[in-house]
Amino acid sequence: MRAIPDSIAGYRTMKLSPAVTSLKPSATIAAAAKAKALKSQGVTVYDFTLGEPDFNTPEHIQEAARAAMQAGHTHYTASGGIPELKKAICSAFEREQGLHYEPNQVVVSNGAKHSIHNVLTALCGPGDEVIIPAPYWVSYKSLVELAGATPVIVETTEASGFRLTAEQFERAITPRTKLLLLNSPCNPTGAVFSTQQLEDLARVAVKHNLFVCSDEIYDKLLYTDEPFKSFATLLGGIANRTIIINGVSKAYAMTGWRIGWTLAPVALTAAMDNLQSQETSNPCSISQYAALAALSGPQDCVATMRQEFARRREYTLGRIRELPQVSIPEPGGAFYAFFNVSRHFGRPLGKGTVVNNSTEFCTALLEQSHVALVSGDAFGAPGYVRMSFATGRPILEAGFDHLAAFLSGKSA
């Protein structure tokens, strides 16, 4: 059968929407795809690109999914999630943070990224500004732009541990500011805000009557002495101006199950539920029952994985400190190391390659030494690279050996 010519199919005359035309693919997924392409050629690649635990989903959660299928829970659910899961989300938050929410303040979505999209689409539009501290997760800026709003990027520094200050926040506010998009613990830096730093930001938000969208997906992956503090609990409770983002992906090793959620004021929750009913009908029914088991079942699996991440973090920091002309602020949470490699720009690396930015650095490192990192350019932080240490010790050891050789002008 002959292929239909592009001109007949209409491809050449097709005009895509401006929003999609300007949209770039996720940098982390693109970096992982490059690594997979090399692997498919039989090359051993030390892949540190994706923020994905290497653990399998705990058995009791898998069993709950199997039981849900056998019980016939394979049909449409309520658009914003099954009532049992909404109640479990509220109970878990009250248990851990001491703040009460009702199920009508919860929307369960297809992952935390979808939840953020719902927030921005329901709350923001043309003429609105969303403040985003940099370095930022790769999708934040694009999701704001897809909503028709304007991202306002505020640069933070390595010296500050990549934490936005209240003074920076206030200086960035204009009459068009609608929202602060905050992430602690942070992807890509691992930065964790102290309670005092969060309260300083909260006072600015209250003063200017602004909403704060607090991405708390890494709340259980913390390595500091101070326990996690949700933004909604600050200053005696400011839930009326806080939208919490969370999910089961990171803490329960459930990235592929695609379950995230929002805790938000009732009016916004209703709007997001309506939006989601038109977009996806509902989150996966089986995944919702698995998430219910994750939140309501034994939590020792979370502690076990966090302890292993803590050991990998210590090893990772030790190896980075041994690298020449590289600096890093110590990550307090998540499972990322975000370090400065800019002192190596303009000098021969690997097989004599000279690079001038982080993207060129990551490309040369992958092609010559088979180590896959994500460029800081994608996170709004030129000169830096992100390494995920959510992988086994043997891969970390070999990857650092290859990285060290690359920096010294050698290659694998």
NUMI-14729 format. One record per residue (C-alpha): x, y, z; residue number from 1. Coordinates in Angstrom, 2 decimals, decimal comma, padded with zeros to 5 digits, m for minus. Example, Ala and Ser with C-alpha at 12.3 -4.5 7.8 and 13.67 -1.06 7.14 Angstrom:
BEGIN
ATOM      px      py      pz resi
ATOM  012,30 m004,50  007,80    1
ATOM  013,67 m001,06  007,14    2
***
This chain:
BEGIN
ATOM      px      py      pz resi
ATOM  000,00  000,00  000,00    1
ATOM  001,35  003,41 m000,95    2
ATOM  001,83  005,96  001,79    3
ATOM m000,45  008,97  001,65    4
ATOM  001,57  012,05  000,58    5
ATOM  001,95  014,71  003,25    6
ATOM  000,14  017,24  001,08    7
ATOM m002,90  014,98  000,77    8
ATOM m002,88  014,07  004,48    9
ATOM m002,92  017,76  005,29   10
ATOM  000,27  017,64  007,31   11
ATOM  002,01  020,42  005,40   12
ATOM m000,93  022,77  005,82   13
ATOM m001,58  021,90  009,46   14
ATOM m001,08  024,85  011,80   15
ATOM m000,40  023,90  015,39   16
ATOM m001,48  026,04  018,32   17
ATOM  001,02  028,66  019,53   18
ATOM  001,06  027,07  023,00   19
ATOM  002,16  023,69  021,66   20
ATOM  004,50  025,11  019,01   21
ATOM  006,61  026,83  021,66   22
ATOM  006,51  023,87  024,04   23
ATOM  009,74  021,93  024,55   24
ATOM  009,82  018,29  025,68   25
ATOM  010,67  017,57  029,31   26
ATOM  014,44  017,84  029,63   27
ATOM  014,68  014,98  032,12   28
ATOM  012,69  012,65  029,88   29
ATOM  014,73  013,77  026,85   30
ATOM  018,00  013,08  028,70   31
ATOM  016,73  009,65  029,74   32
ATOM  015,76  008,92  026,13   33
ATOM  019,30  009,67  024,96   34
ATOM  020,66  007,30  027,59   35
ATOM  018,21  004,59  026,54   36
ATOM  019,20  005,01  022,90   37
ATOM  022,82  004,28  023,81   38
ATOM  021,78  001,31  025,94   39
ATOM  019,86 m000,11  022,99   40
ATOM  023,16 m000,22  021,09   41
ATOM  024,68 m002,44  023,77   42
ATOM  026,51  000,35  025,59   43
ATOM  026,68  000,26  029,39   44
ATOM  025,27  003,61  030,50   45
ATOM  025,38  004,97  034,05   46
ATOM  022,02  006,70  034,04   47
ATOM  021,28  009,33  036,69   48
ATOM  018,64  011,28  034,79   49
ATOM  015,19  010,36  036,09   50
ATOM  013,83  011,18  039,52   51
ATOM  012,56  007,68  040,02   52
ATOM  013,21  005,31  042,94   53
ATOM  014,82  002,06  041,81   54
ATOM  012,80  000,10  044,37   55
ATOM  009,81 m001,93  043,32   56
ATOM  006,43 m000,84  044,66   57
ATOM  005,95 m002,49  048,09   58
ATOM  004,15 m005,83  047,99   59
ATOM  001,13 m004,83  050,10   60
ATOM  000,41 m002,03  047,63   61
ATOM  000,69 m004,40  044,67   62
ATOM m001,62 m006,83  046,41   63
ATOM m004,21 m004,09  046,91   64
ATOM m004,15 m003,43  043,15   65
ATOM m004,66 m007,11  042,38   66
ATOM m007,51 m007,29  044,89   67
ATOM m009,13 m004,21  043,35   68
ATOM m009,12 m005,82  039,92   69
ATOM m010,56 m009,05  041,27   70
ATOM m013,27 m007,07  043,07   71
ATOM m014,30 m005,45  039,81   72
ATOM m012,96 m001,95  040,47   73
ATOM m012,05 m001,58  036,81   74
ATOM m014,59  001,04  035,76   75
ATOM m014,95  004,81  035,82   76
ATOM m014,69  006,46  039,20   77
ATOM m015,74  009,91  040,40   78
ATOM m013,75  012,46  038,39   79
ATOM m011,84  013,74  041,41   80
ATOM m011,10  010,36  042,95   81
ATOM m012,79  007,63  044,98   82
ATOM m014,19  008,78  048,36   83
ATOM m012,07  006,25  050,29   84
ATOM m008,83  007,67  048,89   85
ATOM m009,87  011,26  049,50   86
ATOM m010,59  010,40  053,14   87
ATOM m007,24  008,60  053,43   88
ATOM m005,41  011,64  052,05   89
ATOM m007,11  013,90  054,61   90
ATOM m006,38  011,44  057,43   91
ATOM m002,72  011,09  056,45   92
ATOM m002,24  014,84  056,32   93
ATOM m003,91  015,37  059,69   94
ATOM m001,85  012,55  061,20   95
ATOM  001,42  013,95  059,88   96
ATOM  000,80  017,72  059,96   97
ATOM m002,02  018,20  062,48   98
ATOM m004,24  020,14  060,06   99
ATOM m007,74  018,99  059,15  100
ATOM m009,06  018,90  055,58  101
ATOM m012,39  017,62  054,27  102
ATOM m012,68  015,29  051,25  103
ATOM m014,34  018,10  049,24  104
ATOM m010,95  019,88  049,36  105
ATOM m009,19  017,01  047,56  106
ATOM m008,78  016,27  043,86  107
ATOM m006,93  013,07  042,97  108
ATOM m005,18  013,35  039,61  109
ATOM m002,95  011,45  037,22  110
ATOM  000,26  012,31  039,06  111
ATOM  001,53  015,46  040,76  112
ATOM  002,40  017,02  037,38  113
ATOM m001,25  016,76  036,35  114
ATOM m002,23  018,26  039,71  115
ATOM  000,00  021,28  039,09  116
ATOM m001,49  021,67  035,63  117
ATOM m004,98  021,64  037,15  118
ATOM m004,03  024,35  039,65  119
ATOM m002,49  026,64  037,07  120
ATOM m005,27  026,14  034,53  121
ATOM m008,03  026,70  037,09  122
ATOM m006,42  029,65  038,85  123
ATOM m004,30  031,52  036,29  124
ATOM m004,68  032,98  032,83  125
ATOM m003,48  035,72  030,49  126
ATOM m002,26  038,75  032,41  127
ATOM m001,44  036,75  035,55  128
ATOM  002,11  036,26  036,80  129
ATOM  003,44  033,22  038,66  130
ATOM  006,65  033,60  040,66  131
ATOM  009,02  030,64  040,32  132
ATOM  012,33  030,46  042,22  133
ATOM  015,23  029,16  040,14  134
ATOM  016,56  026,50  039,96  135
ATOM  013,11  025,05  039,30  136
ATOM  011,65  021,72  038,23  137
ATOM  011,72  021,56  034,44  138
ATOM  007,93  021,51  033,95  139
ATOM  006,97  024,50  036,11  140
ATOM  007,72  027,20  033,55  141
ATOM  006,09  025,32  030,67  142
ATOM  002,94  024,53  032,66  143
ATOM  002,55  028,21  033,59  144
ATOM  002,90  029,21  029,94  145
ATOM  000,38  026,55  028,86  146
ATOM m002,12  028,17  031,23  147
ATOM m001,57  031,48  029,40  148
ATOM  000,10  033,08  032,41  149
ATOM  003,59  034,59  032,64  150
ATOM  006,36  032,88  034,65  151
ATOM  008,46  035,31  036,68  152
ATOM  011,77  033,61  037,40  153
ATOM  013,63  034,69  040,53  154
ATOM  017,21  033,47  040,65  155
ATOM  018,58  032,10  043,91  156
ATOM  022,23  031,42  044,63  157
ATOM  024,41  028,54  045,65  158
ATOM  025,53  030,63  048,64  159
ATOM  021,93  030,75  049,90  160
ATOM  021,51  027,02  049,40  161
ATOM  019,18  027,87  046,50  162
ATOM  016,46  029,17  048,83  163
ATOM  014,20  032,08  047,92  164
ATOM  014,24  034,82  050,55  165
ATOM  011,25  036,84  051,66  166
ATOM  012,95  039,98  050,32  167
ATOM  013,38  038,40  046,87  168
ATOM  009,77  037,23  046,92  169
ATOM  008,46  040,68  047,80  170
ATOM  010,59  042,43  045,17  171
ATOM  009,19  040,14  042,46  172
ATOM  005,55  040,92  043,29  173
ATOM  003,59  043,15  040,94  174
ATOM m000,13  043,98  040,67  175
ATOM m000,37  041,03  038,25  176
ATOM  001,12  038,44  040,62  177
ATOM m001,31  035,60  041,31  178
ATOM  000,76  032,79  042,74  179
ATOM  004,09  031,65  044,17  180
ATOM  005,10  028,18  043,02  181
ATOM  007,29  026,69  045,76  182
ATOM  009,00  023,31  046,07  183
ATOM  010,56  022,11  049,33  184
ATOM  012,33  019,69  049,38  185
ATOM  013,30  020,89  045,94  186
ATOM  013,85  019,22  042,62  187
ATOM  016,56  019,72  041,31  188
ATOM  018,61  021,07  044,22  189
ATOM  017,42  019,08  047,22  190
ATOM  017,09  022,41  049,08  191
ATOM  014,88  022,37  052,15  192
ATOM  013,44  025,55  053,63  193
ATOM  013,49  025,87  057,41  194
ATOM  010,25  026,64  059,23  195
ATOM  011,47  030,20  059,83  196
ATOM  012,25  030,71  056,13  197
ATOM  008,84  029,37  055,15  198
ATOM  007,10  031,61  057,69  199
ATOM  008,92  034,63  056,28  200
ATOM  007,58  033,76  052,82  201
ATOM  004,11  033,13  054,26  202
ATOM  003,99  036,60  055,81  203
ATOM  004,71  038,15  052,42  204
ATOM  001,96  036,06  050,84  205
ATOM m000,52  037,14  053,52  206
ATOM  000,53  040,80  053,22  207
ATOM m000,06  040,83  049,47  208
ATOM m003,06  038,46  049,46  209
ATOM m001,35  035,90  047,23  210
ATOM m001,80  032,17  046,79  211
ATOM  001,08  029,76  047,31  212
ATOM  001,20  026,44  045,48  213
ATOM  003,42  024,25  047,64  214
ATOM  004,79  021,20  045,84  215
ATOM  005,44  018,77  048,71  216
ATOM  005,98  015,57  046,73  217
ATOM  009,31  014,92  048,50  218
ATOM  008,00  015,57  052,03  219
ATOM  008,95  012,09  053,29  220
ATOM  012,48  012,17  051,82  221
ATOM  014,13  014,47  054,32  222
ATOM  017,63  014,29  055,82  223
ATOM  017,57  017,30  058,16  224
ATOM  017,11  017,42  061,93  225
ATOM  014,03  019,63  061,61  226
ATOM  010,87  017,69  060,65  227
ATOM  008,92  018,53  057,52  228
ATOM  006,55  021,46  057,82  229
ATOM  003,74  021,88  055,31  230
ATOM  003,16  025,42  054,06  231
ATOM m000,54  025,22  054,90  232
ATOM  000,25  024,86  058,61  233
ATOM  002,36  028,03  058,90  234
ATOM  001,37  031,07  061,00  235
ATOM m001,30  029,05  062,76  236
ATOM m002,70  027,73  059,47  237
ATOM m003,01  029,54  056,15  238
ATOM m004,77  026,81  054,22  239
ATOM m007,12  029,42  052,73  240
ATOM m004,29  030,72  050,53  241
ATOM m002,32  027,47  050,10  242
ATOM m002,62  024,75  047,48  243
ATOM m000,74  021,60  048,44  244
ATOM  000,61  019,24  045,80  245
ATOM  001,53  015,70  046,77  246
ATOM  001,32  012,09  045,62  247
ATOM  002,62  008,56  046,02  248
ATOM  005,28  008,53  043,29  249
ATOM  008,45  009,24  045,26  250
ATOM  007,90  008,04  048,81  251
ATOM  006,19  004,77  047,85  252
ATOM  008,12  004,01  044,62  253
ATOM  004,94  004,37  042,55  254
ATOM  006,00  006,65  039,69  255
ATOM  004,27  004,58  037,02  256
ATOM  000,99  004,35  038,91  257
ATOM  000,37  008,08  038,25  258
ATOM m001,47  009,24  041,35  259
ATOM m001,09  012,74  042,75  260
ATOM m003,47  015,14  044,48  261
ATOM m004,23  018,65  045,61  262
ATOM m005,43  019,92  048,97  263
ATOM m006,97  023,32  048,33  264
ATOM m009,83  025,72  049,15  265
ATOM m013,26  024,34  048,28  266
ATOM m014,04  026,71  045,38  267
ATOM m010,74  026,00  043,63  268
ATOM m011,12  022,26  044,27  269
ATOM m014,54  022,27  042,62  270
ATOM m013,13  024,11  039,60  271
ATOM m010,25  021,64  039,25  272
ATOM m012,65  018,71  039,58  273
ATOM m014,77  020,14  036,74  274
ATOM m011,64  020,66  034,64  275
ATOM m010,43  017,13  035,23  276
ATOM m013,83  015,67  034,38  277
ATOM m013,43  017,12  030,90  278
ATOM m009,73  016,22  030,52  279
ATOM m009,30  012,66  031,77  280
ATOM m012,67  011,57  033,25  281
ATOM m010,87  010,23  036,31  282
ATOM m007,52  008,85  037,53  283
ATOM m006,84  005,13  037,00  284
ATOM m009,21  003,17  039,23  285
ATOM m006,70  000,42  040,08  286
ATOM m003,98  002,96  040,91  287
ATOM m006,35  004,73  043,28  288
ATOM m006,89  001,56  045,30  289
ATOM m003,13  000,99  045,34  290
ATOM m002,62  004,55  046,62  291
ATOM m005,25  003,92  049,29  292
ATOM m003,20  000,95  050,53  293
ATOM m000,03  003,04  050,43  294
ATOM m001,47  005,75  052,67  295
ATOM m003,50  003,52  054,98  296
ATOM m001,17  000,54  055,25  297
ATOM  002,17 m000,01  057,04  298
ATOM  004,65  002,83  056,61  299
ATOM  007,87  000,95  057,40  300
ATOM  008,58  000,65  053,66  301
ATOM  008,85  004,44  053,44  302
ATOM  011,37  004,55  056,28  303
ATOM  013,40  001,70  054,77  304
ATOM  013,68  003,42  051,40  305
ATOM  014,49  006,79  052,99  306
ATOM  017,30  005,21  055,01  307
ATOM  018,79  003,75  051,84  308
ATOM  018,51  007,09  050,06  309
ATOM  020,28  008,69  053,03  310
ATOM  023,20  006,25  052,64  311
ATOM  023,39  006,93  048,93  312
ATOM  023,28  010,66  049,61  313
ATOM  026,28  010,46  051,93  314
ATOM  028,23  008,45  049,37  315
ATOM  027,26  010,84  046,57  316
ATOM  028,29  013,93  048,53  317
ATOM  031,60  012,31  049,45  318
ATOM  032,41  011,52  045,83  319
ATOM  031,38  014,97  044,59  320
ATOM  033,62  016,66  047,15  321
ATOM  036,53  014,67  045,75  322
ATOM  035,95  015,97  042,22  323
ATOM  038,24  018,81  041,12  324
ATOM  036,79  022,30  040,71  325
ATOM  033,23  021,23  041,53  326
ATOM  031,00  022,72  044,25  327
ATOM  027,65  021,76  045,73  328
ATOM  025,35  023,07  048,47  329
ATOM  024,36  020,13  050,65  330
ATOM  020,90  018,79  049,69  331
ATOM  018,57  018,39  052,66  332
ATOM  015,93  016,33  050,93  333
ATOM  014,74  014,51  047,79  334
ATOM  017,33  012,34  045,98  335
ATOM  019,28  014,78  043,82  336
ATOM  022,76  016,26  043,80  337
ATOM  022,90  019,59  041,95  338
ATOM  026,48  020,65  041,45  339
ATOM  028,45  023,38  039,72  340
ATOM  030,69  022,26  036,83  341
ATOM  031,19  025,68  035,23  342
ATOM  034,89  025,83  036,16  343
ATOM  035,43  023,07  033,61  344
ATOM  034,02  025,08  030,73  345
ATOM  036,61  026,10  028,16  346
ATOM  039,11  023,39  029,04  347
ATOM  039,69  019,93  027,49  348
ATOM  037,56  017,15  028,97  349
ATOM  037,24  013,46  028,12  350
ATOM  038,78  012,95  024,69  351
ATOM  039,90  016,55  024,49  352
ATOM  036,45  018,02  023,99  353
ATOM  035,98  021,63  025,07  354
ATOM  032,51  022,52  026,31  355
ATOM  031,04  025,96  026,95  356
ATOM  027,85  025,23  028,87  357
ATOM  026,06  022,59  030,90  358
ATOM  024,19  021,13  027,95  359
ATOM  027,42  020,57  026,01  360
ATOM  028,98  019,15  029,17  361
ATOM  026,19  016,57  029,59  362
ATOM  026,27  015,62  025,91  363
ATOM  030,03  015,03  025,90  364
ATOM  029,88  013,15  029,20  365
ATOM  027,22  010,80  027,87  366
ATOM  028,81  010,22  024,47  367
ATOM  032,38  009,75  025,71  368
ATOM  032,09  008,40  029,25  369
ATOM  028,55  007,00  029,15  370
ATOM  027,37  008,89  032,22  371
ATOM  023,93  010,47  031,89  372
ATOM  023,16  013,65  033,86  373
ATOM  020,62  016,43  033,23  374
ATOM  021,82  019,89  032,26  375
ATOM  021,17  022,72  034,69  376
ATOM  020,15  024,83  031,70  377
ATOM  016,82  023,00  031,79  378
ATOM  016,29  024,03  035,44  379
ATOM  017,09  027,71  034,92  380
ATOM  020,58  027,26  036,39  381
ATOM  023,37  027,50  033,78  382
ATOM  026,64  025,97  034,91  383
ATOM  025,06  023,20  036,97  384
ATOM  024,11  019,56  036,40  385
ATOM  021,65  017,31  038,21  386
ATOM  022,39  013,78  039,30  387
ATOM  019,69  011,51  040,73  388
ATOM  021,08  009,16  043,36  389
ATOM  017,89  007,09  043,37  390
ATOM  019,86  004,16  042,03  391
ATOM  022,02  001,34  043,41  392
ATOM  025,48  001,73  044,95  393
ATOM  027,35 m000,22  042,22  394
ATOM  025,97  002,12  039,53  395
ATOM  026,86  005,15  041,63  396
ATOM  030,41  003,92  042,16  397
ATOM  031,04  003,15  038,51  398
ATOM  029,36  006,36  037,37  399
ATOM  031,53  008,51  039,62  400
ATOM  034,66  006,69  038,43  401
ATOM  033,74  007,54  034,85  402
ATOM  032,83  011,12  035,74  403
ATOM  036,13  011,67  037,56  404
ATOM  038,05  010,31  034,57  405
ATOM  036,13  012,61  032,23  406
ATOM  036,95  015,69  034,31  407
ATOM  040,64  014,75  034,34  408
ATOM  040,76  014,65  030,54  409
ATOM  040,16  010,92  030,05  410
ATOM  037,22  008,86  028,80  411
ATOM  035,82  005,40  029,34  412
***
